[in-house]
Amino acid sequence: MPTFRDSHGVQWAVSRRWWPSRFGLLRGPMMSGDGMYGLVQLVIALPFLLVWPVWLVTRLCGAPWTIVVGRARRQVHAERVAGWVASGRRITEIVASVQADGGVSLPGPVAGAG
């Protein structure tokens, strides 16, 4: 994820979003593995562990990636780009635009991307 400062000293970050923004299940408490609590966590995590390889293959084969642009640790823009290579190119374009003139030419935000 490119993180840099513009000519005004403001920190920017541009990255692909790997999971939907509201996906908070894995942001919970640390997995401990102690007794019944560990078993419950395993039952909750197992479907995600089984689906993850399929999800990754679809992403690498052209499913759209959401590119997130952050300024001063706040999301200012998100857009969807199909394909890993195309999304990488768009990230490079956004970074170059911000570094060149401190601004960025971004289309309107994606509905539901926040």
N, CA, C and O atoms as a DFTB+ gen file, in Angstrom:
456 C
 N C O
     1  1       0.841      -1.169       0.000
     2  2       0.000       0.000       0.000
     3  2       0.890       1.237       0.000
     4  3       1.624       1.469       0.961
     5  1       0.835       2.034      -1.067
     6  2       1.631       3.261      -1.089
     7  2       1.132       4.268      -0.040
     8  3      -0.036       4.655      -0.041
     9  1       2.026       4.676       0.839
    10  2       1.753       5.722       1.814
    11  2       2.816       6.787       1.615
    12  3       4.009       6.484       1.565
    13  1       2.376       8.045       1.501
    14  2       3.320       9.119       1.217
    15  2       2.732      10.436       1.703
    16  3       1.568      10.503       2.097
    17  1       3.553      11.480       1.670
    18  2       3.105      12.829       2.040
    19  2       3.123      13.714       0.797
    20  3       4.025      13.623      -0.036
    21  1       2.106      14.575       0.689
    22  2       2.053      15.489      -0.442
    23  2       2.899      16.731      -0.137
    24  3       3.572      16.795       0.891
    25  1       2.856      17.713      -1.039
    26  2       3.695      18.907      -0.876
    27  2       3.297      19.753       0.331
    28  3       4.071      20.601       0.775
    29  1       2.090      19.530       0.867
    30  2       1.626      20.267       2.049
    31  2       1.875      19.485       3.337
    32  3       1.500      19.938       4.418
    33  1       2.503      18.318       3.228
    34  2       2.808      17.508       4.401
    35  2       1.671      16.612       4.875
    36  3       1.751      16.023       5.953
    37  1       0.616      16.507       4.075
    38  2      -0.527      15.668       4.446
    39  2      -0.253      14.232       4.004
    40  3       0.188      13.991       2.880
    41  1      -0.516      13.292       4.893
    42  2      -0.267      11.884       4.578
    43  2      -1.421      11.301       3.753
    44  3      -2.593      11.516       4.063
    45  1      -1.066      10.562       2.699
    46  2      -2.016       9.887       1.821
    47  2      -1.716       8.391       1.843
    48  3      -0.580       7.978       2.074
    49  1      -2.752       7.582       1.598
    50  2      -2.595       6.135       1.459
    51  2      -3.553       5.672       0.366
    52  3      -4.718       6.068       0.348
    53  1      -3.061       4.835      -0.542
    54  2      -3.878       4.297      -1.633
    55  2      -3.704       2.784      -1.613
    56  3      -2.578       2.286      -1.647
    57  1      -4.817       2.050      -1.557
    58  2      -4.717       0.598      -1.462
    59  2      -5.959      -0.089      -2.012
    60  3      -6.989       0.540      -2.252
    61  1      -5.830      -1.395      -2.203
    62  2      -6.984      -2.218      -2.559
    63  2      -7.658      -2.648      -1.268
    64  3      -6.985      -2.937      -0.278
    65  1      -8.978      -2.692      -1.274
    66  2      -9.710      -3.204      -0.122
    67  2      -9.875      -4.701      -0.319
    68  3     -10.469      -5.133      -1.307
    69  1      -9.362      -5.493       0.602
    70  2      -9.399      -6.946       0.469
    71  2     -10.731      -7.536       0.879
    72  3     -11.161      -8.537       0.307
    73  1     -11.387      -6.946       1.848
    74  2     -12.681      -7.446       2.329
    75  2     -13.686      -6.311       2.285
    76  3     -13.295      -5.144       2.312
    77  1     -14.978      -6.626       2.216
    78  2     -15.992      -5.561       2.289
    79  2     -15.779      -4.715       3.540
    80  3     -15.356      -5.229       4.575
    81  1     -16.069      -3.420       3.448
    82  2     -15.735      -2.494       4.524
    83  2     -16.449      -2.798       5.826
    84  3     -15.920      -2.476       6.890
    85  1     -17.601      -3.389       5.793
    86  2     -18.355      -3.640       7.009
    87  2     -18.079      -5.033       7.580
    88  3     -18.767      -5.466       8.504
    89  1     -17.092      -5.729       7.046
    90  2     -16.760      -7.076       7.491
    91  2     -15.949      -6.963       8.769
    92  3     -14.739      -6.745       8.714
    93  1     -16.594      -7.108       9.918
    94  2     -15.921      -6.892      11.180
    95  2     -15.721      -8.128      12.020
    96  3     -15.212      -8.023      13.136
    97  1     -16.100      -9.299      11.533
    98  2     -16.026     -10.500      12.334
    99  2     -14.595     -10.807      12.777
   100  3     -14.367     -11.200      13.921
   101  1     -13.635     -10.628      11.869
   102  2     -12.258     -10.963      12.207
   103  2     -11.545      -9.853      12.975
   104  3     -10.381     -10.008      13.345
   105  1     -12.230      -8.734      13.218
   106  2     -11.627      -7.655      13.990
   107  2     -11.981      -7.760      15.468
   108  3     -11.701      -6.837      16.233
   109  1     -12.584      -8.857      15.877
   110  2     -13.001      -9.059      17.258
   111  2     -11.827      -9.366      18.160
   112  3     -10.683      -9.064      17.818
   113  1     -12.101      -9.970      19.325
   114  2     -11.021     -10.289      20.249
   115  2     -10.079     -11.332      19.660
   116  3     -10.434     -12.047      18.722
   117  1      -8.895     -11.407      20.211
   118  2      -7.908     -12.377      19.736
   119  2      -8.446     -13.794      19.916
   120  3      -9.155     -14.082      20.881
   121  1      -8.101     -14.675      18.973
   122  2      -8.512     -16.073      19.092
   123  2      -7.636     -16.729      20.144
   124  3      -6.408     -16.675      20.065
   125  1      -8.262     -17.341      21.115
   126  2      -7.480     -17.901      22.216
   127  2      -7.344     -19.414      22.136
   128  3      -6.307     -19.956      22.520
   129  1      -8.369     -20.109      21.644
   130  2      -8.318     -21.551      21.548
   131  2      -8.569     -22.256      22.867
   132  3      -8.334     -23.460      22.967
   133  1      -9.041     -21.545      23.884
   134  2      -9.283     -22.147      25.194
   135  2     -10.688     -22.749      25.271
   136  3     -11.679     -22.020      25.230
   137  1     -10.773     -24.055      25.380
   138  2     -12.023     -24.763      25.656
   139  2     -13.158     -24.445      24.709
   140  3     -12.983     -24.421      23.491
   141  1     -14.312     -24.203      25.278
   142  2     -15.534     -23.982      24.510
   143  2     -15.443     -22.699      23.679
   144  3     -15.947     -22.654      22.557
   145  1     -14.810     -21.665      24.215
   146  2     -14.668     -20.409      23.485
   147  2     -13.870     -20.620      22.197
   148  3     -14.213     -20.066      21.152
   149  1     -12.814     -21.415      22.274
   150  2     -12.011     -21.724      21.088
   151  2     -12.806     -22.515      20.066
   152  3     -12.657     -22.297      18.864
   153  1     -13.646     -23.427      20.524
   154  2     -14.484     -24.212      19.621
   155  2     -15.499     -23.321      18.906
   156  3     -15.729     -23.476      17.707
   157  1     -16.095     -22.403      19.632
   158  2     -17.048     -21.467      19.024
   159  2     -16.341     -20.614      17.978
   160  3     -16.884     -20.389      16.896
   161  1     -15.155     -20.146      18.282
   162  2     -14.408     -19.345      17.322
   163  2     -14.060     -20.160      16.080
   164  3     -14.119     -19.638      14.966
   165  1     -13.704     -21.409      16.250
   166  2     -13.397     -22.267      15.113
   167  2     -14.622     -22.466      14.235
   168  3     -14.519     -22.408      13.010
   169  1     -15.777     -22.701      14.839
   170  2     -17.016     -22.880      14.074
   171  2     -17.354     -21.618      13.294
   172  3     -17.831     -21.701      12.162
   173  1     -17.115     -20.459      13.880
   174  2     -17.385     -19.192      13.187
   175  2     -16.370     -18.963      12.068
   176  3     -16.739     -18.500      10.989
   177  1     -15.109     -19.278      12.308
   178  2     -14.054     -19.000      11.331
   179  2     -14.003     -20.011      10.189
   180  3     -13.555     -19.667       9.095
   181  1     -14.444     -21.231      10.408
   182  2     -14.329     -22.289       9.411
   183  2     -14.962     -21.942       8.061
   184  3     -14.323     -22.168       7.034
   185  1     -16.187     -21.404       8.012
   186  2     -16.739     -21.056       6.693
   187  2     -15.872     -20.050       5.929
   188  3     -15.746     -20.143       4.709
   189  1     -15.279     -19.096       6.637
   190  2     -14.423     -18.106       5.981
   191  2     -13.141     -18.746       5.460
   192  3     -12.642     -18.378       4.397
   193  1     -12.614     -19.699       6.211
   194  2     -11.401     -20.391       5.772
   195  2     -11.665     -21.265       4.546
   196  3     -10.777     -21.454       3.715
   197  1     -12.875     -21.794       4.433
   198  2     -13.221     -22.623       3.282
   199  2     -13.549     -21.792       2.044
   200  3     -13.274     -22.219       0.923
   201  1     -14.131     -20.613       2.238
   202  2     -14.534     -19.759       1.118
   203  2     -13.376     -18.919       0.604
   204  3     -13.364     -18.543      -0.568
   205  1     -12.410     -18.618       1.452
   206  2     -11.336     -17.713       1.087
   207  2     -10.588     -18.102      -0.187
   208  3     -10.355     -17.224      -1.018
   209  1     -10.198     -19.359      -0.394
   210  2      -9.477     -19.693      -1.632
   211  2     -10.310     -19.425      -2.894
   212  3      -9.776     -18.955      -3.898
   213  1     -11.600     -19.719      -2.846
   214  2     -12.479     -19.454      -3.994
   215  2     -12.570     -17.961      -4.233
   216  3     -12.500     -17.503      -5.373
   217  1     -12.728     -17.198      -3.157
   218  2     -12.811     -15.748      -3.274
   219  2     -11.536     -15.187      -3.898
   220  3     -11.604     -14.321      -4.770
   221  1     -10.373     -15.672      -3.459
   222  2      -9.098     -15.178      -3.975
   223  2      -8.951     -15.466      -5.459
   224  3      -8.505     -14.601      -6.213
   225  1      -9.316     -16.656      -5.888
   226  2      -9.218     -17.017      -7.311
   227  2     -10.117     -16.116      -8.155
   228  3      -9.704     -15.662      -9.222
   229  1     -11.339     -15.851      -7.692
   230  2     -12.224     -14.966      -8.469
   231  2     -11.643     -13.562      -8.550
   232  3     -11.748     -12.917      -9.593
   233  1     -11.035     -13.075      -7.475
   234  2     -10.416     -11.744      -7.508
   235  2      -9.259     -11.696      -8.503
   236  3      -9.127     -10.743      -9.270
   237  1      -8.438     -12.714      -8.483
   238  2      -7.279     -12.734      -9.376
   239  2      -7.677     -12.960     -10.831
   240  3      -6.900     -12.660     -11.737
   241  1      -8.864     -13.481     -11.061
   242  2      -9.334     -13.742     -12.434
   243  2     -10.186     -12.609     -12.987
   244  3     -10.793     -12.774     -14.045
   245  1     -10.255     -11.482     -12.322
   246  2     -10.927     -10.338     -12.914
   247  2     -12.078      -9.730     -12.148
   248  3     -12.651      -8.745     -12.614
   249  1     -12.446     -10.262     -11.003
   250  2     -13.512      -9.632     -10.213
   251  2     -13.042      -8.236      -9.785
   252  3     -11.851      -8.028      -9.554
   253  1     -13.964      -7.288      -9.680
   254  2     -13.550      -5.917      -9.359
   255  2     -12.954      -5.774      -7.959
   256  3     -13.424      -6.381      -6.997
   257  1     -11.911      -4.958      -7.878
   258  2     -11.281      -4.589      -6.620
   259  2     -11.751      -3.182      -6.270
   260  3     -11.959      -2.363      -7.166
   261  1     -11.918      -2.896      -5.010
   262  2     -12.221      -1.537      -4.578
   263  2     -10.918      -0.881      -4.170
   264  3     -10.213      -1.371      -3.287
   265  1     -10.601       0.235      -4.821
   266  2      -9.411       1.012      -4.493
   267  2      -9.844       2.105      -3.532
   268  3     -10.794       2.839      -3.804
   269  1      -9.150       2.212      -2.410
   270  2      -9.489       3.177      -1.375
   271  2      -8.388       4.225      -1.299
   272  3      -7.205       3.893      -1.230
   273  1      -8.790       5.496      -1.313
   274  2      -7.844       6.610      -1.191
   275  2      -8.111       7.281       0.148
   276  3      -9.230       7.707       0.432
   277  1      -7.059       7.368       0.971
   278  2      -7.176       8.014       2.268
   279  2      -6.288       9.238       2.342
   280  3      -5.174       9.249       1.817
   281  1      -6.792      10.262       2.996
   282  2      -6.035      11.501       3.200
   283  2      -6.127      11.839       4.677
   284  3      -7.222      11.982       5.220
   285  1      -4.987      11.967       5.320
   286  2      -4.923      12.269       6.754
   287  2      -5.745      11.252       7.549
   288  3      -6.500      11.619       8.449
   289  1      -5.588       9.969       7.205
   290  2      -6.239       8.838       7.880
   291  2      -7.757       8.814       7.759
   292  3      -8.431       8.167       8.559
   293  1      -8.296       9.511       6.771
   294  2      -9.737       9.474       6.508
   295  2      -9.947       9.092       5.060
   296  3      -9.251       9.594       4.177
   297  1     -10.891       8.215       4.808
   298  2     -11.178       7.804       3.435
   299  2     -11.838       8.961       2.700
   300  3     -12.852       9.497       3.147
   301  1     -11.247       9.342       1.560
   302  2     -11.799      10.435       0.775
   303  2     -12.383       9.954      -0.546
   304  3     -13.121      10.685      -1.206
   305  1     -12.054       8.727      -0.930
   306  2     -12.546       8.230      -2.210
   307  2     -12.411       6.716      -2.268
   308  3     -11.519       6.124      -1.660
   309  1     -13.327       6.109      -3.020
   310  2     -13.226       4.673      -3.320
   311  2     -13.776       4.468      -4.719
   312  3     -14.760       5.095      -5.108
   313  1     -13.143       3.597      -5.462
   314  2     -13.631       3.264      -6.805
   315  2     -13.342       1.806      -7.102
   316  3     -12.418       1.218      -6.542
   317  1     -14.137       1.230      -7.984
   318  2     -13.977      -0.183      -8.334
   319  2     -13.300      -0.298      -9.690
   320  3     -13.649       0.394     -10.647
   321  1     -12.312      -1.199      -9.742
   322  2     -11.571      -1.448     -10.971
   323  2     -11.459      -2.958     -11.137
   324  3     -11.041      -3.657     -10.214
   325  1     -11.832      -3.462     -12.310
   326  2     -11.788      -4.902     -12.559
   327  2     -10.363      -5.352     -12.860
   328  3      -9.687      -4.766     -13.707
   329  1      -9.908      -6.392     -12.166
   330  2      -8.607      -6.992     -12.436
   331  2      -7.493      -6.465     -11.561
   332  3      -7.449      -5.285     -11.212
   333  1      -6.591      -7.372     -11.214
   334  2      -5.449      -7.037     -10.364
   335  2      -4.510      -6.051     -11.053
   336  3      -4.101      -5.061     -10.446
   337  1      -4.167      -6.309     -12.303
   338  2      -3.223      -5.457     -13.027
   339  2      -3.817      -4.066     -13.251
   340  3      -3.139      -3.059     -13.048
   341  1      -5.081      -4.011     -13.668
   342  2      -5.725      -2.713     -13.908
   343  2      -5.839      -1.910     -12.611
   344  3      -5.651      -0.694     -12.619
   345  1      -6.143      -2.578     -11.505
   346  2      -6.239      -1.853     -10.235
   347  2      -4.860      -1.351      -9.797
   348  3      -4.752      -0.268      -9.223
   349  1      -3.818      -2.124     -10.061
   350  2      -2.465      -1.673      -9.759
   351  2      -2.075      -0.450     -10.576
   352  3      -1.439       0.476     -10.074
   353  1      -2.474      -0.464     -11.862
   354  2      -2.211       0.702     -12.718
   355  2      -2.935       1.940     -12.198
   356  3      -2.373       3.035     -12.183
   357  1      -4.195       1.760     -11.769
   358  2      -4.974       2.900     -11.277
   359  2      -4.374       3.441      -9.974
   360  3      -4.348       4.654      -9.763
   361  1      -3.899       2.560      -9.111
   362  2      -3.238       3.010      -7.877
   363  2      -2.018       3.850      -8.224
   364  3      -1.791       4.894      -7.613
   365  1      -1.229       3.403      -9.201
   366  2      -0.055       4.153      -9.642
   367  2      -0.448       5.522     -10.192
   368  3       0.222       6.516      -9.913
   369  1      -1.535       5.582     -10.975
   370  2      -2.016       6.858     -11.519
   371  2      -2.435       7.812     -10.410
   372  3      -2.105       8.997     -10.452
   373  1      -3.158       7.304      -9.422
   374  2      -3.621       8.148      -8.324
   375  2      -2.431       8.690      -7.535
   376  3      -2.385       9.880      -7.222
   377  1      -1.474       7.828      -7.214
   378  2      -0.297       8.253      -6.459
   379  2       0.475       9.315      -7.241
   380  3       0.876      10.329      -6.669
   381  1       0.686       9.096      -8.539
   382  2       1.421      10.065      -9.362
   383  2       0.688      11.400      -9.416
   384  3       1.324      12.452      -9.350
   385  1      -0.628      11.376      -9.534
   386  2      -1.427      12.599      -9.603
   387  2      -1.319      13.396      -8.306
   388  3      -1.129      14.612      -8.341
   389  1      -1.437      12.727      -7.171
   390  2      -1.356      13.422      -5.881
   391  2       0.042      13.982      -5.667
   392  3       0.189      15.111      -5.200
   393  1       1.070      13.210      -6.001
   394  2       2.443      13.672      -5.795
   395  2       2.795      14.821      -6.737
   396  3       3.585      15.694      -6.380
   397  1       2.217      14.827      -7.929
   398  2       2.558      15.854      -8.917
   399  2       1.999      17.223      -8.551
   400  3       2.721      18.219      -8.593
   401  1       0.717      17.281      -8.191
   402  2       0.117      18.596      -7.975
   403  2      -0.666      18.712      -6.677
   404  3      -1.374      19.698      -6.473
   405  1      -0.554      17.729      -5.800
   406  2      -1.230      17.813      -4.521
   407  2      -2.715      17.541      -4.603
   408  3      -3.394      17.483      -3.578
   409  1      -3.217      17.376      -5.789
   410  2      -4.617      17.061      -5.980
   411  2      -4.728      15.751      -6.703
   412  3      -3.719      15.171      -7.103
   413  1      -5.914      15.286      -6.873
   414  2      -6.093      14.023      -7.559
   415  2      -7.361      14.089      -8.376
   416  3      -8.387      14.578      -7.905
   417  1      -7.293      13.597      -9.607
   418  2      -8.484      13.580     -10.438
   419  2      -9.203      12.264     -10.182
   420  3      -8.793      11.210     -10.669
   421  1     -10.272      12.343      -9.417
   422  2     -11.020      11.165      -9.057
   423  2     -12.452      11.291      -9.549
   424  3     -13.070      12.348      -9.423
   425  1     -12.974      10.210     -10.108
   426  2     -14.395      10.246     -10.422
   427  2     -15.187      10.230      -9.121
   428  3     -14.602      10.097      -8.046
   429  1     -16.497      10.363      -9.200
   430  2     -17.331      10.368      -8.006
   431  2     -17.166       9.091      -7.200
   432  3     -16.733       8.070      -7.734
   433  1     -17.507       9.139      -5.913
   434  2     -17.361       7.967      -5.053
   435  2     -18.293       6.842      -5.480
   436  3     -19.332       7.077      -6.096
   437  1     -17.912       5.641      -5.149
   438  2     -18.706       4.463      -5.452
   439  2     -19.826       4.357      -4.448
   440  3     -19.598       4.521      -3.250
   441  1     -21.021       4.088      -4.906
   442  2     -22.151       3.917      -4.006
   443  2     -21.895       2.730      -3.106
   444  3     -21.556       1.647      -3.584
   445  1     -22.052       2.917      -1.825
   446  2     -21.889       1.827      -0.874
   447  2     -20.444       1.448      -0.587
   448  3     -20.199       0.428       0.057
   449  1     -19.490       2.235      -1.045
   450  2     -18.088       1.891      -0.825
   451  2     -17.586       2.330       0.532
   452  3     -16.520       1.885       0.958
   453  1     -18.311       3.185       1.224
   454  2     -17.830       3.727       2.501
   455  2     -17.979       2.854       3.623
   456  3     -17.606       3.214       4.739
